[in-house]
Amino acid sequence: MSDILDRAPKVSAPFAEAGPRPKPGILDIAPYVGGKARANGFAHPLKLSSNENILGCSPRARAGYTEAADGLQLYPDGRSDGLRAAVASHFDLEPERLIFGCGSDEVFTLLAQVYCEPGDNVVQGQYGFQAYRIAGRAAQAEVRFAPEPRFKLDVDEVLRKVDARTRIVFVANPANPTGTWNTRAEIARLHRSLPSHVVLCLDGAYAEFVEDPDWCDGLDMARGAQNIIATRTFSKAYGLAGLRVGWGYAPVAMIDAMDRIRAPFNVNVPAQAAALAALDDEAFLERSRALVREERPRLASALDVLGLVTEPSQANFVFARFPSEPGRNAAEAEAALADEGVLVRGLKTYGIGDGMRITVGLPEHNAQVIDILTAFLASC
């Protein structure tokens, strides 16, 4: 034994103390910060901070989830084939061009891991969803931010950031956290202007809430292109945020490449069962859409009356900007709401210090938000 120990490689003290070292850039990534879920003094605060479905989920989805408990000892279907067939049929898509993930966030990560290497870059809007930059940087790509002077993705600003080492352009449409959106003509121009080696990722997490007929669905555009992936999620309109089910639609060659590094059983058994059942409940989906359709403009209008600045939204939330002076700013307004048990999303982590994102709630929830903000602004 002593002879073996004598021959063992010696590890210097400084290296031993340092321990394993992450690859370059990992520790420069700011971790994702989700919407707040707790308020001091309230066991069950009103959570309007994460754009969850205030109606819950479909009763059919809940039943599917419960029934799946009988098979928890079994591994999931690794390719989500039952859900794959249902999504393909529902959206008139080719099943072989679909990939499923633990939320659409996982699809973004797979995309970056497949197409990016050190020295490459990805482009997103200045206020784009934080998951894009995390996916890009984890793949050791540079993340470039295109200015959004009107809180909306600007096609020309995006194109100015694209070069020979650009691999992915991420577009949320509608956008998170601003709720703004791009028309079909704008997205088509962006795609036409991109080099063929650049993947255009069209994130449609809030697609079900859009009413503008000029909006770009993404799925039809992806059908006829070799470098577009359109993504969707069951987290928002379908109310399954807790189960994390997302999917992407892209050319077979792209799907095949991402499937090669996808974790074997990445979408769990209850999640697949609930998503499959949710997809079949059109009545619940319409109730969710109708609530947002009716309450979103009412909430925005009430915020405008208070003197706040809102941007038009096609998502299930409203983005508002507050004055910058002490006593009236967004951070203090967020705290005032939390003191009353209402949680919203301050946008400092997105670089919008005067911004607040408020999920559309039930009529009484939205009225409560306005009452609290009215009192807050009046007391200043």
URRA-V664708 format. One record per residue. N is the residue number from 1. PHI is phi in whole degrees, -180 to 180 (* if undefined). PSI is psi in radians with two decimals (NA if undefined). Layout:
n = <N	N>
phi = <PHI	PHI>
psi = <PSI	PSI>
This chain:
n = <1	2	3	4	5	6	7	8	9	10	11	12	13	14	15	16	17	18	19	20	21	22	23	24	25	26	27	28	29	30	31	32	33	34	35	36	37	38	39	40	41	42	43	44	45	46	47	48	49	50	51	52	53	54	55	56	57	58	59	60	61	62	63	64	65	66	67	68	69	70	71	72	73	74	75	76	77	78	79	80	81	82	83	84	85	86	87	88	89	90	91	92	93	94	95	96	97	98	99	100	101	102	103	104	105	106	107	108	109	110	111	112	113	114	115	116	117	118	119	120	121	122	123	124	125	126	127	128	129	130	131	132	133	134	135	136	137	138	139	140	141	142	143	144	145	146	147	148	149	150	151	152	153	154	155	156	157	158	159	160	161	162	163	164	165	166	167	168	169	170	171	172	173	174	175	176	177	178	179	180	181	182	183	184	185	186	187	188	189	190	191	192	193	194	195	196	197	198	199	200	201	202	203	204	205	206	207	208	209	210	211	212	213	214	215	216	217	218	219	220	221	222	223	224	225	226	227	228	229	230	231	232	233	234	235	236	237	238	239	240	241	242	243	244	245	246	247	248	249	250	251	252	253	254	255	256	257	258	259	260	261	262	263	264	265	266	267	268	269	270	271	272	273	274	275	276	277	278	279	280	281	282	283	284	285	286	287	288	289	290	291	292	293	294	295	296	297	298	299	300	301	302	303	304	305	306	307	308	309	310	311	312	313	314	315	316	317	318	319	320	321	322	323	324	325	326	327	328	329	330	331	332	333	334	335	336	337	338	339	340	341	342	343	344	345	346	347	348	349	350	351	352	353	354	355	356	357	358	359	360	361	362	363	364	365	366	367	368	369	370	371	372	373	374	375	376	377	378	379	380>
phi = <*	-64	-65	-64	-65	-64	-86	-66	-62	-87	-108	-65	-59	-61	-67	-62	-70	-69	74	-61	-113	-63	-67	-54	97	-63	-76	-89	-81	-77	-60	-65	-115	-84	-66	-63	-121	-131	-133	-58	88	-128	-69	-134	-68	-79	-98	-119	-109	-130	59	-79	-77	-66	-85	89	-132	-61	-57	-67	-64	-63	-66	-62	-63	-64	-64	-68	-61	-71	-120	-70	-79	-100	-68	-67	-65	-61	-104	52	-64	-65	-67	-58	-64	-68	-63	-60	-68	-64	-105	58	-121	-83	-60	-72	-102	-111	-134	-116	-141	-77	80	-67	-55	-66	-63	-61	-65	-59	-59	-67	-65	-75	-106	-113	-143	-53	100	-81	-143	-121	-122	-145	-69	-53	-109	-66	-52	-64	-63	-65	-66	-65	-61	-64	-69	-63	-90	65	-98	-73	-107	-109	-110	-86	-55	-122	-62	-119	59	-140	-57	-107	-57	-65	-66	-62	-63	-66	-89	-83	-144	-65	-102	-74	-115	-141	-116	-96	-132	-92	-143	-65	-88	-117	-107	-95	80	-75	-146	-115	-78	-58	-63	-66	-68	-63	-66	-60	-63	-60	-88	-84	-60	-66	-82	-92	-84	-99	-100	-104	-88	-108	-57	-110	-57	-67	-97	-80	-115	-67	-67	-89	-70	-93	-66	93	-67	-64	-67	-67	-59	-105	-124	-97	-136	-122	-123	-107	-117	-140	-141	-96	-77	-95	-62	-85	72	-116	-58	-71	-102	60	-128	-134	-151	-132	-126	-155	-58	-55	-62	-69	-61	-60	-64	-70	-62	-68	-115	-67	-58	-58	-128	-80	-116	-74	-60	-63	-65	-63	-65	-68	-64	-61	-70	-62	-64	-91	-107	-66	-64	-66	-60	-68	-61	-64	-65	-63	-61	-67	-59	-85	-90	-58	-68	-66	-64	-61	-64	-65	-66	-62	-60	-75	92	-83	-109	-111	-107	-55	-127	-120	-109	-96	-151	-123	-103	-129	-117	-109	-61	-94	-73	-55	91	-134	-84	-65	-62	-71	-67	-60	-66	-64	-65	-62	-62	-102	84	-117	-105	-127	-112	-73	-114	-61	-67	-94	83	-118	-63	-97	-102	-141	-112	-122	-66	-69	-107	-68	-52	-70	-67	-64	-64	-63	-58	-65	-61	-66	-68	-62	-66	-62	-70	-71	-82	-81>
psi = <-0.77	-0.58	-0.70	-0.76	-0.63	-0.58	-0.17	2.49	2.45	2.37	2.17	2.60	-0.78	-0.71	-0.71	-0.69	-0.58	-0.61	-2.99	2.51	2.21	2.72	2.78	2.37	-0.38	-0.78	-0.07	-0.13	2.21	2.15	2.63	2.40	1.99	3.03	2.57	2.53	-0.07	2.53	2.28	2.25	0.02	2.05	-0.61	1.36	2.80	1.97	1.81	0.60	-0.15	0.21	0.57	2.83	2.00	-0.31	-0.06	-2.36	2.99	2.39	-0.57	-0.69	-0.73	-0.71	-0.72	-0.70	-0.79	-0.76	-0.51	-0.28	-0.40	-0.23	0.46	-0.28	-0.14	2.56	2.63	2.85	1.99	-0.47	0.09	0.79	-0.64	-0.81	-0.66	-0.82	-0.69	-0.77	-0.76	-0.76	-0.76	-0.69	0.10	0.97	2.82	2.15	-0.54	-0.16	0.31	2.55	2.49	2.54	2.94	1.37	2.77	-0.31	-0.72	-0.61	-0.71	-0.73	-0.80	-0.75	-0.83	-0.69	-0.60	-0.71	-0.17	2.55	2.94	2.33	-0.34	3.01	2.73	2.67	2.39	2.94	2.75	-0.67	0.42	2.81	2.36	-0.46	-0.49	-0.85	-0.61	-0.78	-0.78	-0.84	-0.59	-0.49	0.17	0.52	2.65	2.47	2.15	2.38	2.10	2.22	2.49	1.39	-0.41	0.50	0.51	2.50	2.24	2.02	-0.79	-0.67	-0.66	-0.84	-0.52	-0.39	-0.22	2.37	-2.92	-0.35	0.12	2.32	-0.55	2.43	2.09	2.24	2.05	2.21	1.75	2.80	2.60	2.15	0.24	-0.40	-0.06	2.89	2.87	2.54	2.91	-0.73	-0.69	-0.77	-0.67	-0.71	-0.70	-0.82	-0.77	-0.54	-0.15	2.50	2.67	-0.35	-0.12	2.25	2.25	1.98	2.01	1.82	1.95	0.75	-0.53	0.36	-0.64	-0.27	0.00	2.40	-0.33	2.08	-0.29	0.01	2.62	2.06	-0.62	-0.70	-0.80	-0.68	-0.68	-0.53	-0.64	0.28	2.72	-0.10	0.56	2.37	2.24	2.29	2.65	2.94	2.71	0.11	-0.56	-1.49	-0.58	-0.16	0.52	0.64	-0.59	-0.26	-0.30	1.33	2.08	2.91	2.81	2.64	2.11	3.01	2.64	-0.69	-0.69	-0.75	-0.77	-0.74	-0.75	-0.64	-0.48	-0.40	0.01	2.42	2.47	-0.68	1.03	-0.29	2.02	2.95	-0.93	-0.60	-0.78	-0.74	-0.77	-0.73	-0.72	-0.76	-0.67	-0.65	-0.42	-0.03	1.40	-0.54	-0.76	-0.74	-0.72	-0.65	-0.73	-0.76	-0.76	-0.69	-0.83	-0.70	-0.66	-0.70	-0.48	-0.88	-0.55	-0.77	-0.80	-0.75	-0.72	-0.65	-0.69	-0.72	-0.55	-0.07	0.11	2.85	2.06	2.70	2.54	2.40	2.50	0.31	-2.99	0.60	2.92	2.37	2.17	2.59	2.46	2.84	2.79	-0.23	2.60	2.46	-0.21	0.11	3.03	-0.72	-0.72	-0.60	-0.71	-0.74	-0.67	-0.70	-0.77	-0.60	-0.40	0.17	0.35	2.13	2.22	-3.14	1.93	2.62	0.44	-0.66	-0.31	0.04	0.29	1.42	-0.47	0.18	2.68	2.40	2.20	2.04	2.43	2.14	-2.89	2.84	-0.73	-0.53	-0.82	-0.66	-0.67	-0.75	-0.83	-0.71	-0.77	-0.76	-0.58	-0.82	-0.69	-0.85	-0.55	-0.46	-0.14	NA>
